[in-house]
């Protein structure tokens, strides 16, 4: 993700995507599959698109 490369974890609105980008980097060592990460990215995009940026994505 270009935003993650440029800003790291400094943009609160994009923090969820930055964390997911990190998770893709270590997917072979973690406990989530690519399909699970893809689903989380989709859910994060929907959360932001529906105007719920302050809702915790982990709840």
MOPAC internal coordinates of N, CA, C and O (Angstrom, degrees):
PM7 1SCF
backbone

  N    0.0000 0     0.00 0     0.00 0    0    0    0
  C    1.4549 1     0.00 0     0.00 0    1    0    0
  C    1.5227 1   108.90 1     0.00 0    2    1    0
  O    1.2310 1   120.75 1   -54.56 1    3    2    1
  N    1.2855 1   116.16 1   125.44 1    3    2    1
  C    1.4651 1   120.00 1  -179.16 1    5    3    2
  C    1.5192 1   112.79 1   -63.55 1    6    5    3
  O    1.2310 1   120.32 1   140.81 1    7    6    5
  N    1.3076 1   116.99 1   -39.19 1    7    6    5
  C    1.4703 1   119.77 1  -179.71 1    9    7    6
  C    1.5209 1   109.91 1   -62.39 1   10    9    7
  O    1.2310 1   120.52 1   137.01 1   11   10    9
  N    1.3148 1   116.61 1   -42.99 1   11   10    9
  C    1.4661 1   121.11 1   179.56 1   13   11   10
  C    1.5229 1   110.05 1   -63.57 1   14   13   11
  O    1.2310 1   119.93 1   138.41 1   15   14   13
  N    1.3199 1   117.73 1   -41.59 1   15   14   13
  C    1.4636 1   120.82 1   179.13 1   17   15   14
  C    1.5201 1   111.43 1   -62.91 1   18   17   15
  O    1.2310 1   120.42 1   141.08 1   19   18   17
  N    1.3113 1   116.81 1   -38.92 1   19   18   17
  C    1.4664 1   120.42 1  -176.56 1   21   19   18
  C    1.5222 1   113.20 1   -81.03 1   22   21   19
  O    1.2310 1   120.40 1   137.73 1   23   22   21
  N    1.3215 1   116.84 1   -42.27 1   23   22   21
  C    1.4605 1   120.80 1  -172.17 1   25   23   22
  C    1.5279 1   114.23 1  -110.03 1   26   25   23
  O    1.2310 1   119.96 1   171.06 1   27   26   25
  N    1.3245 1   117.68 1    -8.94 1   27   26   25
  C    1.4603 1   119.59 1  -178.62 1   29   27   26
  C    1.5177 1   111.00 1    61.98 1   30   29   27
  O    1.2310 1   120.65 1    51.76 1   31   30   29
  N    1.3269 1   116.37 1  -128.24 1   31   30   29
  C    1.4711 1   122.16 1  -178.53 1   33   31   30
  C    1.5226 1   110.96 1  -108.56 1   34   33   31
  O    1.2310 1   120.34 1  -150.41 1   35   34   33
  N    1.3332 1   116.96 1    29.59 1   35   34   33
  C    1.4650 1   121.58 1  -175.53 1   37   35   34
  C    1.5270 1   114.04 1   -91.10 1   38   37   35
  O    1.2310 1   119.39 1   170.96 1   39   38   37
  N    1.3167 1   118.76 1    -9.04 1   39   38   37
  C    1.4624 1   121.58 1  -179.34 1   41   39   38
  C    1.5238 1   109.42 1  -105.52 1   42   41   39
  O    1.2310 1   119.63 1   -75.69 1   43   42   41
  N    1.3154 1   118.31 1   104.31 1   43   42   41
  C    1.4661 1   121.10 1  -175.82 1   45   43   42
  C    1.5335 1   113.92 1   -54.42 1   46   45   43
  O    1.2310 1   120.14 1   141.48 1   47   46   45
  N    1.3211 1   117.33 1   -38.52 1   47   46   45
  C    1.4615 1   119.84 1  -177.82 1   49   47   46
  C    1.5286 1   111.76 1   -66.72 1   50   49   47
  O    1.2310 1   120.45 1   150.21 1   51   50   49
  N    1.3230 1   116.75 1   -29.79 1   51   50   49
  C    1.4679 1   121.15 1  -178.36 1   53   51   50
  C    1.5263 1   112.58 1  -100.57 1   54   53   51
  O    1.2310 1   119.71 1  -173.31 1   55   54   53
  N    1.3097 1   118.16 1     6.69 1   55   54   53
  C    1.4644 1   121.59 1  -176.91 1   57   55   54
  C    1.5296 1   112.26 1   -57.59 1   58   57   55
  O    1.2310 1   120.27 1   138.46 1   59   58   57
  N    1.3128 1   117.08 1   -41.54 1   59   58   57
  C    1.4657 1   119.74 1   179.21 1   61   59   58
  C    1.5163 1   111.71 1   -58.95 1   62   61   59
  O    1.2310 1   120.47 1   138.05 1   63   62   61
  N    1.3277 1   116.71 1   -41.95 1   63   62   61
  C    1.4604 1   120.17 1   178.63 1   65   63   62
  C    1.5259 1   111.33 1   -68.72 1   66   65   63
  O    1.2310 1   120.14 1   142.92 1   67   66   65
  N    1.3198 1   117.34 1   -37.08 1   67   66   65
  C    1.4659 1   120.56 1   178.13 1   69   67   66
  C    1.5316 1   109.94 1   -63.25 1   70   69   67
  O    1.2310 1   120.35 1   137.82 1   71   70   69
  N    1.3195 1   116.93 1   -42.18 1   71   70   69
  C    1.4658 1   120.46 1   178.31 1   73   71   70
  C    1.5263 1   110.88 1   -64.78 1   74   73   71
  O    1.2310 1   120.51 1   139.48 1   75   74   73
  N    1.3190 1   116.64 1   -40.52 1   75   74   73
  C    1.4581 1   119.90 1   179.02 1   77   75   74
  C    1.5257 1   111.00 1   -68.28 1   78   77   75
  O    1.2310 1   120.13 1   143.13 1   79   78   77
  N    1.3227 1   117.36 1   -36.87 1   79   78   77
  C    1.4594 1   120.43 1   175.86 1   81   79   78
  C    1.5239 1   110.19 1   -60.74 1   82   81   79
  O    1.2310 1   120.54 1   138.08 1   83   82   81
  N    1.3254 1   116.56 1   -41.92 1   83   82   81
  C    1.4659 1   120.50 1   175.69 1   85   83   82
  C    1.5333 1   110.57 1   -60.68 1   86   85   83
  O    1.2310 1   120.69 1   139.23 1   87   86   85
  N    1.3239 1   116.28 1   -40.77 1   87   86   85
  C    1.4634 1   120.52 1  -178.71 1   89   87   86
  C    1.5289 1   111.01 1   -64.07 1   90   89   87
  O    1.2310 1   119.95 1   142.86 1   91   90   89
  N    1.3370 1   117.71 1   -37.14 1   91   90   89
  C    1.4644 1   120.23 1   176.44 1   93   91   90
  C    1.5263 1   110.67 1   -62.38 1   94   93   91
  O    1.2310 1   120.32 1   144.71 1   95   94   93
  N    1.3259 1   116.99 1   -35.29 1   95   94   93
  C    1.4645 1   120.78 1  -178.77 1   97   95   94
  C    1.5267 1   112.47 1   -64.33 1   98   97   95
  O    1.2310 1   120.66 1   153.27 1   99   98   97
  N    1.3328 1   116.34 1   -26.73 1   99   98   97
  C    1.4710 1   119.23 1  -176.51 1  101   99   98
  C    1.5278 1   112.21 1  -121.46 1  102  101   99
  O    1.2310 1   120.40 1  -157.83 1  103  102  101
  N    1.3157 1   116.84 1    22.17 1  103  102  101
  C    1.4679 1   120.20 1  -174.40 1  105  103  102
  C    1.5289 1   112.46 1   -57.19 1  106  105  103
  O    1.2310 1   119.75 1   144.25 1  107  106  105
  N    1.3248 1   118.08 1   -35.75 1  107  106  105
  C    1.4620 1   119.29 1  -178.21 1  109  107  106
  C    1.5294 1   112.74 1   -70.28 1  110  109  107
  O    1.2310 1   120.19 1   165.50 1  111  110  109
  N    1.3219 1   117.25 1   -14.50 1  111  110  109
  C    1.4683 1   121.33 1   179.55 1  113  111  110
  C    1.5306 1   112.76 1  -105.26 1  114  113  111
  O    1.2310 1   120.45 1   168.84 1  115  114  113
  N    1.3199 1   116.75 1   -11.16 1  115  114  113
  C    1.4551 1   120.76 1  -175.07 1  117  115  114
  C    1.5149 1   113.02 1   -94.39 1  118  117  115
  O    1.2310 1   121.72 1    14.07 1  119  118  117
  N    1.3168 1   114.32 1  -165.93 1  119  118  117
  C    1.4636 1   119.68 1  -177.60 1  121  119  118
  C    1.5297 1   112.12 1  -111.83 1  122  121  119
  O    1.2310 1   120.37 1  -165.68 1  123  122  121
  N    1.3400 1   116.89 1    14.32 1  123  122  121
  C    1.4636 1   120.96 1   177.89 1  125  123  122
  C    1.5254 1   109.66 1  -115.95 1  126  125  123
  O    1.2310 1   120.94 1   -32.54 1  127  126  125
  N    1.3162 1   115.82 1   147.46 1  127  126  125
  C    1.4602 1   121.18 1   177.00 1  129  127  126
  C    1.5293 1   109.54 1   -90.21 1  130  129  127
  O    1.2310 1   120.89 1   -13.48 1  131  130  129
  N    1.3288 1   115.90 1   166.52 1  131  130  129
  C    1.4619 1   119.83 1   175.45 1  133  131  130
  C    1.5233 1   110.87 1   -59.47 1  134  133  131
  O    1.2310 1   120.32 1   140.77 1  135  134  133
  N    1.3157 1   116.99 1   -39.23 1  135  134  133
  C    1.4683 1   120.52 1   179.29 1  137  135  134
  C    1.5279 1   110.80 1   -62.77 1  138  137  135
  O    1.2310 1   120.20 1   140.80 1  139  138  137
  N    1.3235 1   117.23 1   -39.20 1  139  138  137
  C    1.4674 1   120.25 1   178.08 1  141  139  138
  C    1.5246 1   110.54 1   -65.81 1  142  141  139
  O    1.2310 1   120.42 1   136.90 1  143  142  141
  N    1.3248 1   116.80 1   -43.10 1  143  142  141
  C    1.4674 1   119.95 1   178.40 1  145  143  142
  C    1.5218 1   110.97 1   -64.21 1  146  145  143
  O    1.2310 1   120.59 1   137.73 1  147  146  145
  N    1.3246 1   116.48 1   -42.27 1  147  146  145
  C    1.4645 1   120.06 1   177.63 1  149  147  146
  C    1.5263 1   110.62 1   -58.58 1  150  149  147
  O    1.2310 1   120.47 1   138.08 1  151  150  149
  N    1.3238 1   116.71 1   -41.92 1  151  150  149
  C    1.4651 1   120.59 1   179.22 1  153  151  150
  C    1.5226 1   110.99 1   -65.58 1  154  153  151
  O    1.2310 1   120.17 1   142.71 1  155  154  153
  N    1.3273 1   117.28 1   -37.29 1  155  154  153
  C    1.4631 1   120.50 1   177.91 1  157  155  154
  C    1.5257 1   111.15 1   -67.30 1  158  157  155
  O    1.2310 1   120.16 1   142.45 1  159  158  157
  N    1.3325 1   117.30 1   -37.55 1  159  158  157
  C    1.4634 1   120.75 1   176.97 1  161  159  158
  C    1.5293 1   109.79 1   -63.36 1  162  161  159
  O    1.2310 1   120.82 1   135.81 1  163  162  161
  N    1.3225 1   116.03 1   -44.19 1  163  162  161
  C    1.4580 1   120.13 1   178.47 1  165  163  162
  C    1.5282 1   111.00 1   -61.42 1  166  165  163
  O    1.2310 1   120.40 1   136.21 1  167  166  165
  N    1.3245 1   116.85 1   -43.79 1  167  166  165
  C    1.4648 1   120.85 1   179.03 1  169  167  166
  C    1.5236 1   111.02 1   -63.85 1  170  169  167
  O    1.2310 1   120.08 1   140.32 1  171  170  169
  N    1.3299 1   117.44 1   -39.68 1  171  170  169
  C    1.4677 1   120.68 1   179.07 1  173  171  170
  C    1.5215 1   110.45 1   -65.18 1  174  173  171
  O    1.2310 1   120.17 1   137.76 1  175  174  173
  N    1.3194 1   117.28 1   -42.24 1  175  174  173
  C    1.4647 1   121.08 1   178.19 1  177  175  174
  C    1.5295 1   110.63 1   -62.94 1  178  177  175
  O    1.2310 1   120.22 1   137.48 1  179  178  177
  N    1.3166 1   117.18 1   -42.52 1  179  178  177
  C    1.4621 1   120.90 1   178.72 1  181  179  178
  C    1.5236 1   111.06 1   -65.04 1  182  181  179
  O    1.2310 1   120.40 1   139.72 1  183  182  181
  N    1.3230 1   116.84 1   -40.28 1  183  182  181
  C    1.4619 1   120.97 1   178.81 1  185  183  182
  C    1.5246 1   110.40 1   -59.66 1  186  185  183
  O    1.2310 1   120.56 1   134.59 1  187  186  185
  N    1.3178 1   116.54 1   -45.41 1  187  186  185
  C    1.4638 1   120.08 1   179.91 1  189  187  186
  C    1.5303 1   111.53 1   -70.31 1  190  189  187
  O    1.2310 1   120.42 1   140.57 1  191  190  189
  N    1.3213 1   116.81 1   -39.43 1  191  190  189
  C    1.4604 1   121.17 1  -178.72 1  193  191  190
  C    1.5262 1   112.30 1   -65.26 1  194  193  191
  O    1.2310 1   120.74 1   151.80 1  195  194  193
  N    1.3237 1   116.18 1   -28.20 1  195  194  193
  C    1.4590 1   120.28 1  -177.93 1  197  195  194
  C    1.5254 1   112.18 1   -95.02 1  198  197  195
  O    1.2310 1   121.05 1  -164.43 1  199  198  197
  N    1.3268 1   115.59 1    15.57 1  199  198  197
  C    1.4551 1   119.82 1   172.87 1  201  199  198
  C    1.5095 1   115.27 1    72.58 1  202  201  199
  O    1.2310 1   119.96 1  -146.61 1  203  202  201
  N    1.3407 1   117.68 1    33.39 1  203  202  201
  C    1.4607 1   120.71 1   179.63 1  205  203  202
  C    1.5297 1   110.17 1  -120.37 1  206  205  203
  O    1.2310 1   119.60 1  -128.90 1  207  206  205
  N    1.3361 1   118.36 1    51.10 1  207  206  205
  C    1.4710 1   119.40 1  -176.14 1  209  207  206
  C    1.5174 1   114.71 1   -64.92 1  210  209  207
  O    1.2310 1   119.66 1   157.77 1  211  210  209
  N    1.3327 1   118.25 1   -22.23 1  211  210  209
  C    1.4604 1   119.69 1  -177.94 1  213  211  210
  C    1.5246 1   112.85 1   -91.42 1  214  213  211
  O    1.2310 1   120.19 1   172.85 1  215  214  213
  N    1.3168 1   117.24 1    -7.15 1  215  214  213
  C    1.4580 1   120.61 1   179.74 1  217  215  214
  C    1.5207 1   108.40 1   -72.99 1  218  217  215
  O    1.2310 1   120.50 1   -48.35 1  219  218  217
  N    1.2910 1   116.65 1   131.65 1  219  218  217
  C    1.4582 1   121.84 1  -179.75 1  221  219  218
  C    1.5201 1   109.84 1   -67.38 1  222  221  219
  O    1.2310 1   119.90 1   -55.89 1  223  222  221
  N    1.3240 1   117.80 1   124.11 1  223  222  221
  C    1.4633 1   120.70 1  -177.85 1  225  223  222
  C    1.5147 1   112.87 1   -74.25 1  226  225  223
  O    1.2310 1   119.74 1   167.35 1  227  226  225
  N    1.3391 1   118.11 1   -12.65 1  227  226  225
  C    1.4482 1   121.56 1  -178.87 1  229  227  226
  C    1.5212 1   113.12 1   -92.48 1  230  229  227
  O    1.2310 1   119.54 1   179.73 1  231  230  229
  N    1.3157 1   118.48 1    -0.27 1  231  230  229
  C    1.4636 1   119.68 1  -177.37 1  233  231  230
  C    1.5030 1   112.52 1   -88.96 1  234  233  231
  O    1.2310 1   120.10 1   180.00 1  235  234  233

